[in-house]
Amino acid sequence: MNRRDEWRTILDAEMRTWSAKTCDQLISELHEVQCYEVRFDSKVYQVEVQLLEDTDTYVHVMIAVDDGTLPASFRPLTGTFVRDKPPPQE
């Protein structure tokens, strides 16, 4: 498996985790960029999660993954998703 395929495994798992959260959870947890490390198959990967947009109708989130090696980490593997906000209560 090449480096970017390994990163894809981590990115897919992080996308599932973060996209399962509600808009309120995402806004609360991503008021600042979240950077952390995960371990998989005895390797360490860096993960960065950022709230790109918080509009009246949706939030847009980006997740980036790399392994910290240079120069490959200058271009992390990224993914985004949009979570629609529920309609306002009347």
PyMOL Python script that loads the backbone (N, CA, C, O; Angstrom):
from pymol import cmd

cmd.read_pdbstr("""\
ATOM      1  N   MET A   1       0.855  -1.176   0.000  1.00  0.00           N
ATOM      2  CA  MET A   1       0.000   0.000   0.000  1.00  0.00           C
ATOM      3  C   MET A   1       0.904   1.244   0.000  1.00  0.00           C
ATOM      4  O   MET A   1       1.827   1.335   0.809  1.00  0.00           O
ATOM      5  N   ASN A   2       0.643   2.195  -0.899  1.00  0.00           N
ATOM      6  CA  ASN A   2       1.478   3.392  -0.919  1.00  0.00           C
ATOM      7  C   ASN A   2       1.038   4.375   0.160  1.00  0.00           C
ATOM      8  O   ASN A   2       0.004   4.198   0.805  1.00  0.00           O
ATOM      9  N   ARG A   3       1.833   5.398   0.337  1.00  0.00           N
ATOM     10  CA  ARG A   3       1.616   6.369   1.422  1.00  0.00           C
ATOM     11  C   ARG A   3       0.217   6.992   1.359  1.00  0.00           C
ATOM     12  O   ARG A   3      -0.480   7.038   2.373  1.00  0.00           O
ATOM     13  N   ARG A   4      -0.195   7.464   0.203  1.00  0.00           N
ATOM     14  CA  ARG A   4      -1.491   8.139   0.108  1.00  0.00           C
ATOM     15  C   ARG A   4      -2.654   7.169   0.323  1.00  0.00           C
ATOM     16  O   ARG A   4      -3.708   7.574   0.813  1.00  0.00           O
ATOM     17  N   ASP A   5      -2.477   5.906  -0.032  1.00  0.00           N
ATOM     18  CA  ASP A   5      -3.509   4.898   0.267  1.00  0.00           C
ATOM     19  C   ASP A   5      -3.633   4.706   1.777  1.00  0.00           C
ATOM     20  O   ASP A   5      -4.738   4.542   2.294  1.00  0.00           O
ATOM     21  N   GLU A   6      -2.506   4.726   2.481  1.00  0.00           N
ATOM     22  CA  GLU A   6      -2.543   4.631   3.950  1.00  0.00           C
ATOM     23  C   GLU A   6      -3.274   5.840   4.519  1.00  0.00           C
ATOM     24  O   GLU A   6      -4.106   5.704   5.416  1.00  0.00           O
ATOM     25  N   TRP A   7      -2.964   7.012   4.000  1.00  0.00           N
ATOM     26  CA  TRP A   7      -3.637   8.224   4.471  1.00  0.00           C
ATOM     27  C   TRP A   7      -5.137   8.130   4.216  1.00  0.00           C
ATOM     28  O   TRP A   7      -5.929   8.577   5.045  1.00  0.00           O
ATOM     29  N   ARG A   8      -5.540   7.556   3.079  1.00  0.00           N
ATOM     30  CA  ARG A   8      -6.955   7.434   2.717  1.00  0.00           C
ATOM     31  C   ARG A   8      -7.715   6.630   3.775  1.00  0.00           C
ATOM     32  O   ARG A   8      -8.854   6.960   4.102  1.00  0.00           O
ATOM     33  N   THR A   9      -7.096   5.588   4.304  1.00  0.00           N
ATOM     34  CA  THR A   9      -7.733   4.787   5.349  1.00  0.00           C
ATOM     35  C   THR A   9      -8.061   5.650   6.558  1.00  0.00           C
ATOM     36  O   THR A   9      -9.157   5.563   7.111  1.00  0.00           O
ATOM     37  N   ILE A  10      -7.113   6.479   6.964  1.00  0.00           N
ATOM     38  CA  ILE A  10      -7.313   7.361   8.121  1.00  0.00           C
ATOM     39  C   ILE A  10      -8.356   8.426   7.789  1.00  0.00           C
ATOM     40  O   ILE A  10      -9.255   8.683   8.590  1.00  0.00           O
ATOM     41  N   LEU A  11      -8.242   9.046   6.615  1.00  0.00           N
ATOM     42  CA  LEU A  11      -9.184  10.089   6.222  1.00  0.00           C
ATOM     43  C   LEU A  11     -10.610   9.541   6.192  1.00  0.00           C
ATOM     44  O   LEU A  11     -11.527  10.194   6.690  1.00  0.00           O
ATOM     45  N   ASP A  12     -10.809   8.370   5.623  1.00  0.00           N
ATOM     46  CA  ASP A  12     -12.152   7.782   5.561  1.00  0.00           C
ATOM     47  C   ASP A  12     -12.729   7.574   6.959  1.00  0.00           C
ATOM     48  O   ASP A  12     -13.905   7.855   7.192  1.00  0.00           O
ATOM     49  N   ALA A  13     -11.913   7.086   7.887  1.00  0.00           N
ATOM     50  CA  ALA A  13     -12.381   6.866   9.260  1.00  0.00           C
ATOM     51  C   ALA A  13     -12.722   8.189   9.941  1.00  0.00           C
ATOM     52  O   ALA A  13     -13.739   8.290  10.627  1.00  0.00           O
ATOM     53  N   GLU A  14     -11.883   9.195   9.756  1.00  0.00           N
ATOM     54  CA  GLU A  14     -12.141  10.505  10.364  1.00  0.00           C
ATOM     55  C   GLU A  14     -13.372  11.162   9.744  1.00  0.00           C
ATOM     56  O   GLU A  14     -14.146  11.809  10.448  1.00  0.00           O
ATOM     57  N   MET A  15     -13.558  11.002   8.442  1.00  0.00           N
ATOM     58  CA  MET A  15     -14.750  11.555   7.783  1.00  0.00           C
ATOM     59  C   MET A  15     -16.018  10.916   8.359  1.00  0.00           C
ATOM     60  O   MET A  15     -17.007  11.609   8.595  1.00  0.00           O
ATOM     61  N   ARG A  16     -15.992   9.608   8.586  1.00  0.00           N
ATOM     62  CA  ARG A  16     -17.164   8.943   9.172  1.00  0.00           C
ATOM     63  C   ARG A  16     -17.439   9.480  10.575  1.00  0.00           C
ATOM     64  O   ARG A  16     -18.587   9.743  10.931  1.00  0.00           O
ATOM     65  N   THR A  17     -16.385   9.638  11.365  1.00  0.00           N
ATOM     66  CA  THR A  17     -16.546  10.114  12.741  1.00  0.00           C
ATOM     67  C   THR A  17     -17.112  11.528  12.787  1.00  0.00           C
ATOM     68  O   THR A  17     -18.099  11.790  13.474  1.00  0.00           O
ATOM     69  N   TRP A  18     -16.485  12.427  12.056  1.00  0.00           N
ATOM     70  CA  TRP A  18     -16.897  13.826  12.117  1.00  0.00           C
ATOM     71  C   TRP A  18     -18.230  14.067  11.417  1.00  0.00           C
ATOM     72  O   TRP A  18     -19.019  14.886  11.888  1.00  0.00           O
ATOM     73  N   SER A  19     -18.503  13.394  10.326  1.00  0.00           N
ATOM     74  CA  SER A  19     -19.758  13.643   9.612  1.00  0.00           C
ATOM     75  C   SER A  19     -20.973  13.066  10.343  1.00  0.00           C
ATOM     76  O   SER A  19     -22.109  13.387   9.993  1.00  0.00           O
ATOM     77  N   ALA A  20     -20.752  12.236  11.334  1.00  0.00           N
ATOM     78  CA  ALA A  20     -21.853  11.701  12.137  1.00  0.00           C
ATOM     79  C   ALA A  20     -22.325  12.689  13.202  1.00  0.00           C
ATOM     80  O   ALA A  20     -23.364  12.474  13.826  1.00  0.00           O
ATOM     81  N   LYS A  21     -21.580  13.758  13.412  1.00  0.00           N
ATOM     82  CA  LYS A  21     -21.927  14.743  14.442  1.00  0.00           C
ATOM     83  C   LYS A  21     -23.003  15.700  13.929  1.00  0.00           C
ATOM     84  O   LYS A  21     -23.161  15.894  12.724  1.00  0.00           O
ATOM     85  N   THR A  22     -23.730  16.286  14.863  1.00  0.00           N
ATOM     86  CA  THR A  22     -24.747  17.286  14.521  1.00  0.00           C
ATOM     87  C   THR A  22     -24.062  18.617  14.206  1.00  0.00           C
ATOM     88  O   THR A  22     -22.886  18.811  14.513  1.00  0.00           O
ATOM     89  N   CYS A  23     -24.803  19.511  13.602  1.00  0.00           N
ATOM     90  CA  CYS A  23     -24.270  20.853  13.330  1.00  0.00           C
ATOM     91  C   CYS A  23     -23.827  21.536  14.618  1.00  0.00           C
ATOM     92  O   CYS A  23     -22.758  22.143  14.666  1.00  0.00           O
ATOM     93  N   ASP A  24     -24.646  21.439  15.657  1.00  0.00           N
ATOM     94  CA  ASP A  24     -24.287  22.064  16.929  1.00  0.00           C
ATOM     95  C   ASP A  24     -22.988  21.496  17.488  1.00  0.00           C
ATOM     96  O   ASP A  24     -22.157  22.249  17.995  1.00  0.00           O
ATOM     97  N   GLN A  25     -22.802  20.189  17.405  1.00  0.00           N
ATOM     98  CA  GLN A  25     -21.568  19.572  17.874  1.00  0.00           C
ATOM     99  C   GLN A  25     -20.372  20.062  17.054  1.00  0.00           C
ATOM    100  O   GLN A  25     -19.324  20.391  17.610  1.00  0.00           O
ATOM    101  N   LEU A  26     -20.536  20.109  15.739  1.00  0.00           N
ATOM    102  CA  LEU A  26     -19.438  20.554  14.879  1.00  0.00           C
ATOM    103  C   LEU A  26     -19.047  21.994  15.192  1.00  0.00           C
ATOM    104  O   LEU A  26     -17.861  22.303  15.309  1.00  0.00           O
ATOM    105  N   ILE A  27     -20.018  22.861  15.326  1.00  0.00           N
ATOM    106  CA  ILE A  27     -19.742  24.266  15.620  1.00  0.00           C
ATOM    107  C   ILE A  27     -19.049  24.397  16.968  1.00  0.00           C
ATOM    108  O   ILE A  27     -18.090  25.156  17.111  1.00  0.00           O
ATOM    109  N   SER A  28     -19.533  23.661  17.946  1.00  0.00           N
ATOM    110  CA  SER A  28     -18.951  23.713  19.289  1.00  0.00           C
ATOM    111  C   SER A  28     -17.518  23.176  19.317  1.00  0.00           C
ATOM    112  O   SER A  28     -16.631  23.794  19.904  1.00  0.00           O
ATOM    113  N   GLU A  29     -17.300  22.035  18.685  1.00  0.00           N
ATOM    114  CA  GLU A  29     -15.989  21.391  18.743  1.00  0.00           C
ATOM    115  C   GLU A  29     -14.968  22.015  17.804  1.00  0.00           C
ATOM    116  O   GLU A  29     -13.764  21.844  17.991  1.00  0.00           O
ATOM    117  N   LEU A  30     -15.445  22.739  16.796  1.00  0.00           N
ATOM    118  CA  LEU A  30     -14.523  23.297  15.810  1.00  0.00           C
ATOM    119  C   LEU A  30     -14.469  24.822  15.852  1.00  0.00           C
ATOM    120  O   LEU A  30     -14.207  25.466  14.836  1.00  0.00           O
ATOM    121  N   HIS A  31     -14.721  25.402  17.042  1.00  0.00           N
ATOM    122  CA  HIS A  31     -14.565  26.862  17.144  1.00  0.00           C
ATOM    123  C   HIS A  31     -13.103  27.250  16.932  1.00  0.00           C
ATOM    124  O   HIS A  31     -12.801  28.395  16.597  1.00  0.00           O
ATOM    125  N   GLU A  32     -12.199  26.292  17.128  1.00  0.00           N
ATOM    126  CA  GLU A  32     -10.788  26.408  16.759  1.00  0.00           C
ATOM    127  C   GLU A  32     -10.428  25.153  15.971  1.00  0.00           C
ATOM    128  O   GLU A  32     -11.045  24.102  16.144  1.00  0.00           O
ATOM    129  N   VAL A  33      -9.432  25.272  15.112  1.00  0.00           N
ATOM    130  CA  VAL A  33      -8.972  24.120  14.331  1.00  0.00           C
ATOM    131  C   VAL A  33      -8.518  23.030  15.295  1.00  0.00           C
ATOM    132  O   VAL A  33      -7.804  23.306  16.259  1.00  0.00           O
ATOM    133  N   GLN A  34      -8.928  21.805  15.037  1.00  0.00           N
ATOM    134  CA  GLN A  34      -8.523  20.661  15.853  1.00  0.00           C
ATOM    135  C   GLN A  34      -7.383  19.922  15.153  1.00  0.00           C
ATOM    136  O   GLN A  34      -7.531  19.477  14.015  1.00  0.00           O
ATOM    137  N   CYS A  35      -6.251  19.796  15.835  1.00  0.00           N
ATOM    138  CA  CYS A  35      -5.095  19.060  15.322  1.00  0.00           C
ATOM    139  C   CYS A  35      -4.747  17.978  16.330  1.00  0.00           C
ATOM    140  O   CYS A  35      -4.592  18.255  17.519  1.00  0.00           O
ATOM    141  N   TYR A  36      -4.625  16.755  15.857  1.00  0.00           N
ATOM    142  CA  TYR A  36      -4.306  15.648  16.748  1.00  0.00           C
ATOM    143  C   TYR A  36      -3.671  14.525  15.954  1.00  0.00           C
ATOM    144  O   TYR A  36      -3.650  14.552  14.723  1.00  0.00           O
ATOM    145  N   GLU A  37      -3.157  13.538  16.666  1.00  0.00           N
ATOM    146  CA  GLU A  37      -2.528  12.384  16.035  1.00  0.00           C
ATOM    147  C   GLU A  37      -3.362  11.137  16.281  1.00  0.00           C
ATOM    148  O   GLU A  37      -3.992  10.995  17.329  1.00  0.00           O
ATOM    149  N   VAL A  38      -3.359  10.232  15.301  1.00  0.00           N
ATOM    150  CA  VAL A  38      -3.982   8.924  15.467  1.00  0.00           C
ATOM    151  C   VAL A  38      -2.954   7.854  15.113  1.00  0.00           C
ATOM    152  O   VAL A  38      -2.065   8.077  14.292  1.00  0.00           O
ATOM    153  N   ARG A  39      -3.086   6.707  15.736  1.00  0.00           N
ATOM    154  CA  ARG A  39      -2.205   5.577  15.450  1.00  0.00           C
ATOM    155  C   ARG A  39      -3.002   4.517  14.701  1.00  0.00           C
ATOM    156  O   ARG A  39      -4.151   4.219  15.027  1.00  0.00           O
ATOM    157  N   PHE A  40      -2.346   3.957  13.678  1.00  0.00           N
ATOM    158  CA  PHE A  40      -2.957   2.886  12.904  1.00  0.00           C
ATOM    159  C   PHE A  40      -1.836   2.026  12.359  1.00  0.00           C
ATOM    160  O   PHE A  40      -0.912   2.538  11.726  1.00  0.00           O
ATOM    161  N   ASP A  41      -1.905   0.723  12.598  1.00  0.00           N
ATOM    162  CA  ASP A  41      -0.854  -0.212  12.159  1.00  0.00           C
ATOM    163  C   ASP A  41       0.539   0.251  12.577  1.00  0.00           C
ATOM    164  O   ASP A  41       1.470   0.254  11.771  1.00  0.00           O
ATOM    165  N   SER A  42       0.671   0.637  13.832  1.00  0.00           N
ATOM    166  CA  SER A  42       1.948   1.056  14.425  1.00  0.00           C
ATOM    167  C   SER A  42       2.533   2.320  13.798  1.00  0.00           C
ATOM    168  O   SER A  42       3.716   2.603  13.985  1.00  0.00           O
ATOM    169  N   LYS A  43       1.735   3.078  13.065  1.00  0.00           N
ATOM    170  CA  LYS A  43       2.192   4.337  12.480  1.00  0.00           C
ATOM    171  C   LYS A  43       1.365   5.480  13.047  1.00  0.00           C
ATOM    172  O   LYS A  43       0.217   5.296  13.452  1.00  0.00           O
ATOM    173  N   VAL A  44       1.971   6.668  13.068  1.00  0.00           N
ATOM    174  CA  VAL A  44       1.300   7.859  13.578  1.00  0.00           C
ATOM    175  C   VAL A  44       0.948   8.771  12.408  1.00  0.00           C
ATOM    176  O   VAL A  44       1.759   8.996  11.509  1.00  0.00           O
ATOM    177  N   TYR A  45      -0.266   9.286  12.437  1.00  0.00           N
ATOM    178  CA  TYR A  45      -0.747  10.187  11.394  1.00  0.00           C
ATOM    179  C   TYR A  45      -1.254  11.470  12.039  1.00  0.00           C
ATOM    180  O   TYR A  45      -1.824  11.444  13.130  1.00  0.00           O
ATOM    181  N   GLN A  46      -1.043  12.588  11.359  1.00  0.00           N
ATOM    182  CA  GLN A  46      -1.544  13.871  11.818  1.00  0.00           C
ATOM    183  C   GLN A  46      -2.885  14.133  11.149  1.00  0.00           C
ATOM    184  O   GLN A  46      -3.058  13.904   9.951  1.00  0.00           O
ATOM    185  N   VAL A  47      -3.834  14.619  11.952  1.00  0.00           N
ATOM    186  CA  VAL A  47      -5.172  14.940  11.466  1.00  0.00           C
ATOM    187  C   VAL A  47      -5.461  16.395  11.831  1.00  0.00           C
ATOM    188  O   VAL A  47      -5.183  16.837  12.946  1.00  0.00           O
ATOM    189  N   GLU A  48      -6.018  17.121  10.880  1.00  0.00           N
ATOM    190  CA  GLU A  48      -6.452  18.501  11.121  1.00  0.00           C
ATOM    191  C   GLU A  48      -7.895  18.620  10.656  1.00  0.00           C
ATOM    192  O   GLU A  48      -8.232  18.240   9.535  1.00  0.00           O
ATOM    193  N   VAL A  49      -8.745  19.154  11.534  1.00  0.00           N
ATOM    194  CA  VAL A  49     -10.163  19.306  11.225  1.00  0.00           C
ATOM    195  C   VAL A  49     -10.510  20.775  11.405  1.00  0.00           C
ATOM    196  O   VAL A  49     -10.213  21.377  12.436  1.00  0.00           O
ATOM    197  N   GLN A  50     -11.149  21.347  10.375  1.00  0.00           N
ATOM    198  CA  GLN A  50     -11.418  22.775  10.390  1.00  0.00           C
ATOM    199  C   GLN A  50     -12.823  23.062   9.884  1.00  0.00           C
ATOM    200  O   GLN A  50     -13.281  22.472   8.906  1.00  0.00           O
ATOM    201  N   LEU A  51     -13.494  23.976  10.566  1.00  0.00           N
ATOM    202  CA  LEU A  51     -14.795  24.461  10.116  1.00  0.00           C
ATOM    203  C   LEU A  51     -14.544  25.538   9.062  1.00  0.00           C
ATOM    204  O   LEU A  51     -14.043  26.616   9.383  1.00  0.00           O
ATOM    205  N   LEU A  52     -14.888  25.254   7.813  1.00  0.00           N
ATOM    206  CA  LEU A  52     -14.649  26.205   6.728  1.00  0.00           C
ATOM    207  C   LEU A  52     -15.736  27.257   6.621  1.00  0.00           C
ATOM    208  O   LEU A  52     -15.452  28.431   6.387  1.00  0.00           O
ATOM    209  N   GLU A  53     -16.994  26.830   6.795  1.00  0.00           N
ATOM    210  CA  GLU A  53     -18.129  27.748   6.685  1.00  0.00           C
ATOM    211  C   GLU A  53     -19.179  27.405   7.731  1.00  0.00           C
ATOM    212  O   GLU A  53     -19.425  26.236   8.025  1.00  0.00           O
ATOM    213  N   ASP A  54     -19.787  28.433   8.282  1.00  0.00           N
ATOM    214  CA  ASP A  54     -20.943  28.292   9.168  1.00  0.00           C
ATOM    215  C   ASP A  54     -21.978  29.298   8.695  1.00  0.00           C
ATOM    216  O   ASP A  54     -21.956  30.460   9.103  1.00  0.00           O
ATOM    217  N   THR A  55     -22.885  28.851   7.833  1.00  0.00           N
ATOM    218  CA  THR A  55     -23.912  29.732   7.262  1.00  0.00           C
ATOM    219  C   THR A  55     -25.232  29.528   8.003  1.00  0.00           C
ATOM    220  O   THR A  55     -25.317  28.757   8.958  1.00  0.00           O
ATOM    221  N   ASP A  56     -26.238  30.226   7.546  1.00  0.00           N
ATOM    222  CA  ASP A  56     -27.567  30.075   8.143  1.00  0.00           C
ATOM    223  C   ASP A  56     -28.157  28.695   7.862  1.00  0.00           C
ATOM    224  O   ASP A  56     -29.011  28.219   8.611  1.00  0.00           O
ATOM    225  N   THR A  57     -27.700  28.048   6.779  1.00  0.00           N
ATOM    226  CA  THR A  57     -28.339  26.794   6.377  1.00  0.00           C
ATOM    227  C   THR A  57     -27.446  25.562   6.447  1.00  0.00           C
ATOM    228  O   THR A  57     -27.950  24.440   6.392  1.00  0.00           O
ATOM    229  N   TYR A  58     -26.132  25.741   6.566  1.00  0.00           N
ATOM    230  CA  TYR A  58     -25.236  24.582   6.596  1.00  0.00           C
ATOM    231  C   TYR A  58     -23.897  24.918   7.239  1.00  0.00           C
ATOM    232  O   TYR A  58     -23.550  26.086   7.414  1.00  0.00           O
ATOM    233  N   VAL A  59     -23.146  23.864   7.590  1.00  0.00           N
ATOM    234  CA  VAL A  59     -21.742  23.999   7.976  1.00  0.00           C
ATOM    235  C   VAL A  59     -20.921  23.164   6.996  1.00  0.00           C
ATOM    236  O   VAL A  59     -21.371  22.131   6.500  1.00  0.00           O
ATOM    237  N   HIS A  60     -19.711  23.640   6.733  1.00  0.00           N
ATOM    238  CA  HIS A  60     -18.810  22.993   5.777  1.00  0.00           C
ATOM    239  C   HIS A  60     -17.509  22.701   6.527  1.00  0.00           C
ATOM    240  O   HIS A  60     -16.887  23.609   7.078  1.00  0.00           O
ATOM    241  N   VAL A  61     -17.103  21.428   6.544  1.00  0.00           N
ATOM    242  CA  VAL A  61     -15.957  20.978   7.339  1.00  0.00           C
ATOM    243  C   VAL A  61     -14.906  20.349   6.424  1.00  0.00           C
ATOM    244  O   VAL A  61     -15.235  19.638   5.475  1.00  0.00           O
ATOM    245  N   MET A  62     -13.636  20.624   6.730  1.00  0.00           N
ATOM    246  CA  MET A  62     -12.522  20.015   6.001  1.00  0.00           C
ATOM    247  C   MET A  62     -11.684  19.181   6.962  1.00  0.00           C
ATOM    248  O   MET A  62     -11.450  19.570   8.106  1.00  0.00           O
ATOM    249  N   ILE A  63     -11.238  18.030   6.476  1.00  0.00           N
ATOM    250  CA  ILE A  63     -10.341  17.161   7.233  1.00  0.00           C
ATOM    251  C   ILE A  63      -9.107  16.904   6.375  1.00  0.00           C
ATOM    252  O   ILE A  63      -9.221  16.591   5.190  1.00  0.00           O
ATOM    253  N   ALA A  64      -7.924  17.038   6.981  1.00  0.00           N
ATOM    254  CA  ALA A  64      -6.661  16.791   6.280  1.00  0.00           C
ATOM    255  C   ALA A  64      -5.864  15.751   7.059  1.00  0.00           C
ATOM    256  O   ALA A  64      -5.848  15.766   8.290  1.00  0.00           O
ATOM    257  N   VAL A  65      -5.203  14.846   6.335  1.00  0.00           N
ATOM    258  CA  VAL A  65      -4.413  13.772   6.949  1.00  0.00           C
ATOM    259  C   VAL A  65      -3.058  13.688   6.259  1.00  0.00           C
ATOM    260  O   VAL A  65      -2.964  13.781   5.035  1.00  0.00           O
ATOM    261  N   ASP A  66      -2.008  13.511   7.061  1.00  0.00           N
ATOM    262  CA  ASP A  66      -0.680  13.217   6.522  1.00  0.00           C
ATOM    263  C   ASP A  66       0.092  12.442   7.580  1.00  0.00           C
ATOM    264  O   ASP A  66      -0.411  12.211   8.680  1.00  0.00           O
ATOM    265  N   ASP A  67       1.320  12.040   7.244  1.00  0.00           N
ATOM    266  CA  ASP A  67       2.119  11.265   8.201  1.00  0.00           C
ATOM    267  C   ASP A  67       3.296  12.042   8.764  1.00  0.00           C
ATOM    268  O   ASP A  67       4.142  11.473   9.454  1.00  0.00           O
ATOM    269  N   GLY A  68       3.358  13.329   8.478  1.00  0.00           N
ATOM    270  CA  GLY A  68       4.408  14.168   9.038  1.00  0.00           C
ATOM    271  C   GLY A  68       5.750  14.089   8.328  1.00  0.00           C
ATOM    272  O   GLY A  68       6.703  14.750   8.741  1.00  0.00           O
ATOM    273  N   THR A  69       5.844  13.297   7.273  1.00  0.00           N
ATOM    274  CA  THR A  69       7.112  13.190   6.562  1.00  0.00           C
ATOM    275  C   THR A  69       7.207  14.281   5.500  1.00  0.00           C
ATOM    276  O   THR A  69       6.215  14.662   4.878  1.00  0.00           O
ATOM    277  N   LEU A  70       8.407  14.761   5.317  1.00  0.00           N
ATOM    278  CA  LEU A  70       8.640  15.791   4.303  1.00  0.00           C
ATOM    279  C   LEU A  70       9.244  15.160   3.073  1.00  0.00           C
ATOM    280  O   LEU A  70      10.011  14.208   3.218  1.00  0.00           O
ATOM    281  N   PRO A  71       8.962  15.610   1.906  1.00  0.00           N
ATOM    282  CA  PRO A  71       8.078  16.725   1.570  1.00  0.00           C
ATOM    283  C   PRO A  71       6.622  16.313   1.361  1.00  0.00           C
ATOM    284  O   PRO A  71       5.790  17.166   1.056  1.00  0.00           O
ATOM    285  N   ALA A  72       6.295  15.044   1.516  1.00  0.00           N
ATOM    286  CA  ALA A  72       4.938  14.556   1.226  1.00  0.00           C
ATOM    287  C   ALA A  72       3.865  15.291   2.024  1.00  0.00           C
ATOM    288  O   ALA A  72       2.762  15.502   1.520  1.00  0.00           O
ATOM    289  N   SER A  73       4.166  15.680   3.246  1.00  0.00           N
ATOM    290  CA  SER A  73       3.161  16.313   4.098  1.00  0.00           C
ATOM    291  C   SER A  73       2.847  17.749   3.710  1.00  0.00           C
ATOM    292  O   SER A  73       1.930  18.354   4.264  1.00  0.00           O
ATOM    293  N   PHE A  74       3.593  18.297   2.771  1.00  0.00           N
ATOM    294  CA  PHE A  74       3.244  19.622   2.268  1.00  0.00           C
ATOM    295  C   PHE A  74       1.928  19.576   1.496  1.00  0.00           C
ATOM    296  O   PHE A  74       1.273  20.600   1.298  1.00  0.00           O
ATOM    297  N   ARG A  75       1.553  18.375   1.066  1.00  0.00           N
ATOM    298  CA  ARG A  75       0.300  18.192   0.319  1.00  0.00           C
ATOM    299  C   ARG A  75      -0.495  17.068   0.978  1.00  0.00           C
ATOM    300  O   ARG A  75      -0.505  15.940   0.485  1.00  0.00           O
ATOM    301  N   PRO A  76      -1.175  17.379   2.114  1.00  0.00           N
ATOM    302  CA  PRO A  76      -1.932  16.333   2.805  1.00  0.00           C
ATOM    303  C   PRO A  76      -3.121  15.876   1.963  1.00  0.00           C
ATOM    304  O   PRO A  76      -3.537  16.551   1.021  1.00  0.00           O
ATOM    305  N   LEU A  77      -3.645  14.729   2.322  1.00  0.00           N
ATOM    306  CA  LEU A  77      -4.861  14.221   1.703  1.00  0.00           C
ATOM    307  C   LEU A  77      -6.037  14.881   2.420  1.00  0.00           C
ATOM    308  O   LEU A  77      -6.097  14.859   3.649  1.00  0.00           O
ATOM    309  N   THR A  78      -6.969  15.465   1.675  1.00  0.00           N
ATOM    310  CA  THR A  78      -8.063  16.202   2.296  1.00  0.00           C
ATOM    311  C   THR A  78      -9.412  15.712   1.796  1.00  0.00           C
ATOM    312  O   THR A  78      -9.532  15.103   0.733  1.00  0.00           O
ATOM    313  N   GLY A  79     -10.410  16.000   2.600  1.00  0.00           N
ATOM    314  CA  GLY A  79     -11.788  15.741   2.238  1.00  0.00           C
ATOM    315  C   GLY A  79     -12.667  16.771   2.924  1.00  0.00           C
ATOM    316  O   GLY A  79     -12.295  17.307   3.968  1.00  0.00           O
ATOM    317  N   THR A  80     -13.820  17.051   2.353  1.00  0.00           N
ATOM    318  CA  THR A  80     -14.765  17.978   2.971  1.00  0.00           C
ATOM    319  C   THR A  80     -16.156  17.362   2.961  1.00  0.00           C
ATOM    320  O   THR A  80     -16.449  16.449   2.189  1.00  0.00           O
ATOM    321  N   PHE A  81     -16.995  17.883   3.831  1.00  0.00           N
ATOM    322  CA  PHE A  81     -18.406  17.507   3.815  1.00  0.00           C
ATOM    323  C   PHE A  81     -19.237  18.689   4.278  1.00  0.00           C
ATOM    324  O   PHE A  81     -18.746  19.585   4.964  1.00  0.00           O
ATOM    325  N   VAL A  82     -20.497  18.675   3.890  1.00  0.00           N
ATOM    326  CA  VAL A  82     -21.447  19.714   4.266  1.00  0.00           C
ATOM    327  C   VAL A  82     -22.543  19.063   5.096  1.00  0.00           C
ATOM    328  O   VAL A  82     -23.088  18.025   4.721  1.00  0.00           O
ATOM    329  N   ARG A  83     -22.859  19.682   6.223  1.00  0.00           N
ATOM    330  CA  ARG A  83     -23.960  19.208   7.084  1.00  0.00           C
ATOM    331  C   ARG A  83     -25.029  20.294   7.063  1.00  0.00           C
ATOM    332  O   ARG A  83     -24.774  21.425   7.478  1.00  0.00           O
ATOM    333  N   ASP A  84     -26.228  19.957   6.581  1.00  0.00           N
ATOM    334  CA  ASP A  84     -27.336  20.910   6.559  1.00  0.00           C
ATOM    335  C   ASP A  84     -27.831  21.147   7.976  1.00  0.00           C
ATOM    336  O   ASP A  84     -27.925  20.225   8.786  1.00  0.00           O
ATOM    337  N   LYS A  85     -28.149  22.417   8.255  1.00  0.00           N
ATOM    338  CA  LYS A  85     -28.728  22.756   9.552  1.00  0.00           C
ATOM    339  C   LYS A  85     -30.227  22.470   9.510  1.00  0.00           C
ATOM    340  O   LYS A  85     -30.858  22.597   8.461  1.00  0.00           O
ATOM    341  N   PRO A  86     -30.791  22.085  10.644  1.00  0.00           N
ATOM    342  CA  PRO A  86     -32.247  21.870  10.669  1.00  0.00           C
ATOM    343  C   PRO A  86     -32.962  23.189  10.462  1.00  0.00           C
ATOM    344  O   PRO A  86     -32.433  24.243  10.815  1.00  0.00           O
ATOM    345  N   PRO A  87     -34.171  23.144   9.887  1.00  0.00           N
ATOM    346  CA  PRO A  87     -34.928  24.399   9.704  1.00  0.00           C
ATOM    347  C   PRO A  87     -35.250  25.030  11.058  1.00  0.00           C
ATOM    348  O   PRO A  87     -35.398  24.325  12.057  1.00  0.00           O
ATOM    349  N   PRO A  88     -35.358  26.371  11.086  1.00  0.00           N
ATOM    350  CA  PRO A  88     -35.649  27.030  12.357  1.00  0.00           C
ATOM    351  C   PRO A  88     -37.026  26.622  12.896  1.00  0.00           C
ATOM    352  O   PRO A  88     -37.970  26.393  12.139  1.00  0.00           O
ATOM    353  N   GLN A  89     -37.103  26.541  14.212  1.00  0.00           N
ATOM    354  CA  GLN A  89     -38.373  26.207  14.878  1.00  0.00           C
ATOM    355  C   GLN A  89     -39.268  27.433  14.881  1.00  0.00           C
ATOM    356  O   GLN A  89     -38.802  28.549  15.112  1.00  0.00           O
ATOM    357  N   GLU A  90     -40.544  27.227  14.626  1.00  0.00           N
ATOM    358  CA  GLU A  90     -41.492  28.348  14.653  1.00  0.00           C
ATOM    359  C   GLU A  90     -42.269  28.367  15.927  1.00  0.00           C
ATOM    360  O   GLU A  90     -43.113  29.242  16.122  1.00  0.00           O
TER     361      GLU A  90
END
""", "prot")
cmd.dss("prot")
cmd.show_as("cartoon", "prot")
cmd.util.cbc("prot")
cmd.orient("prot")
